[in-house]
Amino acid sequence: MLVYEISKRAQIYMIESKLTKRKFIYLSNKDYDGTVFQTQVLDWLHLYQDHGINFDLYQAFHIKEILKINYLKDQLSKIKGSTPLLKSFLFLFPSKGLFVYLNVLFLYLKLFKYFFSYNEVLIFSRGLIGNEIGILKKIVPLKLIFYFDARAASAEENKYMAIKQGDFSSKKYNIIAHVYHTEYKTLIAADKIFAVSNILQNYFAYNFKINRDKFILYPCLSDSSKFYFDENIRKSVRNELTISDQSKVFLYAGGISAGWHISASLFQFFDSINGSGEDVRFLFLTRDHLAVQKLLIQY
């Protein structure tokens, strides 16, 4: 179903692109980590490519990383080794005050060749760049389309981390307010918003009064060669882990030690289920082994 929908959408985009001479750009601000970058960025771009939509990938780094030469070389080397789509990279300031106009300048110079070679340019990005896109739409000599790849409620993550850390300072309050407003500007500037869950879509629609027609609900991950159901593999894994067919398995995959992870609530939830008397197992797929061990001792 997923591949069919993408194939159908790709055919429409291909026809439109031939008629309008449209260029597709993906602007990534996610560092290459071998997992999320691959599954949430590259796998999607490669899937689109398989169906005739070719993105040029640009990697955006925070301006503070401009002097981290070894880090930059390592990042670009790993991305180039994972995809032929990478065209170049650029540095961006935080989207605030005069820095917004510097970011617009950097984006304009980097994408200049597209603005004068195509009738339309579609920028797809997971970054909060609504301020910049709003200005670019006014100054470029073509139709600029912006799709926001929404992966999380950024303002809520910052608020949650502040509460978790007990940081109620004015500085932290101003940071949360800035992220909230930048998130709003990005949602408003977007022609379409790709959201990974109904909960996230509902959050944006309610808290920012966003028209629901803007949203496209799509899975977080896309590679069907990595994510699929196989009954034989299921039986084999259950046998290996000594889990019976009658047991209910709750699976958690991902990090658990970062500031935005709700690890305590997660284990409290599992702890309550564990005390229900049902035959349940909990399976964690994570690199944060030490954090899990501490939580297992606590609960």
PABA-960039 format. One record per residue (C-alpha): residue number from 1; residue in one letter; x, y, z. Coordinates in steps of 0.05 Angstrom, whole numbers, plus 5000, padded with zeros to 4 digits. Layout:
N
  pos  code    c1    c2    c3
  NUM     A     X     Y     Z
...
This chain:
299
  pos  code    c1    c2    c3
    1     M  5000  5000  5000
    2     L  5056  5049  5018
    3     V  5095  5035  4955
    4     Y  5031  5040  4913
    5     E  5014  5108  4943
    6     I  5085  5134  4932
    7     S  5085  5107  4861
    8     K  5019  5141  4846
    9     R  5042  5207  4877
   10     A  5109  5200  4840
   11     Q  5074  5193  4773
   12     I  5035  5257  4786
   13     Y  5098  5293  4807
   14     M  5136  5269  4746
   15     I  5081  5293  4698
   16     E  5078  5360  4735
   17     S  5154  5366  4735
   18     K  5158  5355  4659
   19     L  5105  5407  4647
   20     T  5132  5458  4697
   21     K  5206  5440  4700
   22     R  5206  5429  4775
   23     K  5268  5415  4817
   24     F  5267  5375  4882
   25     I  5314  5395  4939
   26     Y  5320  5360  5006
   27     L  5352  5403  5060
   28     S  5375  5361  5119
   29     N  5397  5389  5186
   30     K  5403  5319  5217
   31     D  5473  5296  5232
   32     Y  5494  5229  5203
   33     D  5487  5178  5259
   34     G  5482  5113  5220
   35     T  5410  5101  5242
   36     V  5360  5159  5241
   37     F  5394  5194  5183
   38     Q  5391  5130  5143
   39     T  5320  5109  5159
   40     Q  5286  5177  5163
   41     V  5323  5214  5108
   42     L  5362  5171  5059
   43     D  5314  5112  5056
   44     W  5257  5159  5037
   45     L  5299  5196  4985
   46     H  5320  5131  4954
   47     L  5248  5106  4953
   48     Y  5226  5169  4917
   49     Q  5284  5160  4869
   50     D  5260  5089  4854
   51     H  5195  5120  4832
   52     G  5224  5175  4789
   53     I  5230  5233  4837
   54     N  5302  5255  4843
   55     F  5322  5299  4901
   56     D  5387  5338  4907
   57     L  5410  5331  4979
   58     Y  5440  5390  5016
   59     Q  5468  5381  5086
   60     A  5459  5441  5133
   61     F  5507  5448  5192
   62     H  5500  5495  5251
   63     I  5547  5555  5243
   64     K  5583  5537  5308
   65     E  5609  5474  5273
   66     I  5646  5514  5220
   67     L  5713  5504  5255
   68     K  5703  5430  5270
   69     I  5741  5408  5208
   70     N  5748  5334  5228
   71     Y  5675  5329  5246
   72     L  5653  5361  5180
   73     K  5699  5316  5139
   74     D  5673  5254  5176
   75     Q  5600  5274  5167
   76     L  5606  5289  5093
   77     S  5648  5226  5081
   78     K  5595  5182  5113
   79     I  5537  5215  5076
   80     K  5573  5210  5009
   81     G  5588  5137  5024
   82     S  5513  5125  5035
   83     T  5482  5162  4977
   84     P  5500  5194  4910
   85     L  5446  5247  4922
   86     L  5490  5293  4964
   87     K  5505  5356  4924
   88     S  5535  5403  4974
   89     F  5531  5431  5045
   90     L  5520  5499  5078
   91     F  5522  5531  5147
   92     L  5462  5564  5180
   93     F  5454  5608  5240
   94     P  5397  5599  5290
   95     S  5333  5626  5258
   96     K  5330  5689  5300
   97     G  5334  5764  5289
   98     L  5385  5787  5236
   99     F  5410  5715  5231
  100     V  5346  5699  5191
  101     Y  5369  5746  5135
  102     L  5439  5716  5136
  103     N  5407  5647  5129
  104     V  5365  5672  5071
  105     L  5429  5698  5037
  106     F  5465  5631  5048
  107     L  5406  5592  5020
  108     Y  5398  5639  4962
  109     L  5471  5634  4942
  110     K  5472  5559  4950
  111     L  5408  5547  4910
  112     F  5419  5605  4861
  113     K  5429  5560  4800
  114     Y  5361  5527  4811
  115     F  5323  5592  4817
  116     F  5342  5612  4747
  117     S  5341  5544  4713
  118     Y  5272  5519  4734
  119     N  5201  5544  4736
  120     E  5189  5513  4805
  121     V  5234  5491  4862
  122     L  5206  5445  4917
  123     I  5245  5446  4982
  124     F  5232  5389  5029
  125     S  5262  5397  5099
  126     R  5256  5375  5171
  127     G  5287  5439  5195
  128     L  5249  5497  5227
  129     I  5263  5546  5170
  130     G  5195  5578  5161
  131     N  5222  5649  5171
  132     E  5273  5639  5116
  133     I  5224  5605  5068
  134     G  5174  5662  5077
  135     I  5227  5712  5054
  136     L  5253  5668  4998
  137     K  5183  5661  4970
  138     K  5179  5736  4962
  139     I  5247  5747  4928
  140     V  5260  5687  4882
  141     P  5237  5694  4810
  142     L  5197  5629  4809
  143     K  5146  5589  4847
  144     L  5178  5562  4911
  145     I  5143  5503  4944
  146     F  5160  5482  5015
  147     Y  5143  5415  5046
  148     F  5157  5408  5120
  149     D  5181  5339  5143
  150     A  5152  5342  5214
  151     R  5182  5290  5260
  152     A  5167  5318  5329
  153     A  5136  5374  5368
  154     S  5200  5413  5380
  155     A  5172  5464  5429
  156     E  5142  5409  5472
  157     E  5208  5371  5472
  158     N  5244  5433  5498
  159     K  5190  5445  5551
  160     Y  5193  5372  5573
  161     M  5269  5375  5580
  162     A  5265  5440  5621
  163     I  5216  5408  5669
  164     K  5257  5344  5673
  165     Q  5320  5385  5689
  166     G  5283  5432  5736
  167     D  5306  5491  5694
  168     F  5255  5547  5700
  169     S  5301  5604  5684
  170     S  5283  5664  5640
  171     K  5335  5640  5589
  172     K  5302  5572  5583
  173     Y  5233  5604  5578
  174     N  5257  5649  5521
  175     I  5287  5589  5485
  176     I  5221  5551  5489
  177     A  5182  5612  5466
  178     H  5230  5621  5407
  179     V  5224  5548  5386
  180     Y  5148  5551  5392
  181     H  5144  5613  5348
  182     T  5194  5586  5297
  183     E  5155  5521  5294
  184     Y  5091  5562  5281
  185     K  5125  5602  5225
  186     T  5149  5537  5193
  187     L  5080  5505  5194
  188     I  5049  5568  5165
  189     A  5101  5573  5109
  190     A  5093  5500  5090
  191     D  5051  5482  5030
  192     K  5046  5411  5057
  193     I  5064  5381  5125
  194     F  5086  5309  5127
  195     A  5069  5283  5197
  196     V  5088  5214  5224
  197     S  5027  5204  5269
  198     N  4955  5225  5281
  199     I  4976  5251  5349
  200     L  5028  5298  5319
  201     Q  4979  5321  5265
  202     N  4925  5335  5316
  203     Y  4975  5373  5360
  204     F  4996  5419  5304
  205     A  4925  5429  5279
  206     Y  4899  5447  5349
  207     N  4957  5487  5378
  208     F  4974  5526  5316
  209     K  4906  5529  5281
  210     I  4934  5495  5219
  211     N  4887  5475  5163
  212     R  4882  5399  5163
  213     D  4884  5398  5087
  214     K  4958  5413  5092
  215     F  4975  5348  5126
  216     I  5000  5283  5095
  217     L  5003  5226  5144
  218     Y  5061  5179  5128
  219     P  5102  5125  5164
  220     C  5165  5143  5201
  221     L  5204  5090  5163
  222     S  5199  5066  5091
  223     D  5247  5011  5072
  224     S  5206  4947  5064
  225     S  5270  4906  5060
  226     K  5284  4924  5133
  227     F  5213  4929  5161
  228     Y  5165  4873  5145
  229     F  5127  4816  5176
  230     D  5151  4744  5169
  231     E  5118  4689  5210
  232     N  5179  4643  5207
  233     I  5226  4697  5232
  234     R  5176  4713  5287
  235     K  5176  4641  5310
  236     S  5251  4636  5306
  237     V  5263  4699  5348
  238     R  5211  4677  5399
  239     N  5245  4610  5406
  240     E  5313  4642  5412
  241     L  5288  4688  5467
  242     T  5246  4632  5500
  243     I  5181  4671  5490
  244     S  5119  4628  5481
  245     D  5065  4642  5429
  246     Q  5018  4660  5485
  247     S  5062  4716  5512
  248     K  5047  4788  5494
  249     V  5111  4824  5474
  250     F  5119  4900  5481
  251     L  5175  4925  5438
  252     Y  5213  4990  5446
  253     A  5263  5009  5392
  254     G  5307  5071  5397
  255     G  5346  5114  5446
  256     I  5326  5120  5518
  257     S  5378  5166  5551
  258     A  5370  5233  5515
  259     G  5336  5292  5548
  260     W  5272  5286  5507
  261     H  5262  5212  5520
  262     I  5205  5197  5569
  263     S  5243  5137  5598
  264     A  5214  5142  5669
  265     S  5142  5144  5643
  266     L  5157  5086  5595
  267     F  5183  5041  5651
  268     Q  5127  5061  5698
  269     F  5078  5040  5643
  270     F  5113  4973  5634
  271     D  5117  4964  5709
  272     S  5042  4972  5716
  273     I  5030  4921  5661
  274     N  5080  4873  5692
  275     G  5039  4874  5756
  276     S  4974  4858  5721
  277     G  4985  4783  5723
  278     E  4985  4775  5648
  279     D  5039  4737  5610
  280     V  5079  4795  5582
  281     R  5151  4807  5560
  282     F  5187  4872  5546
  283     L  5239  4876  5490
  284     F  5286  4935  5482
  285     L  5326  4948  5419
  286     T  5374  5004  5438
  287     R  5446  5025  5442
  288     D  5434  5056  5511
  289     H  5449  4992  5549
  290     L  5472  5025  5613
  291     A  5410  5069  5617
  292     V  5365  5008  5609
  293     Q  5402  4970  5663
  294     K  5394  5027  5713
  295     L  5319  5032  5697
  296     L  5311  4956  5704
  297     I  5342  4960  5774
  298     Q  5297  5019  5792
  299     Y  5233  4984  5767
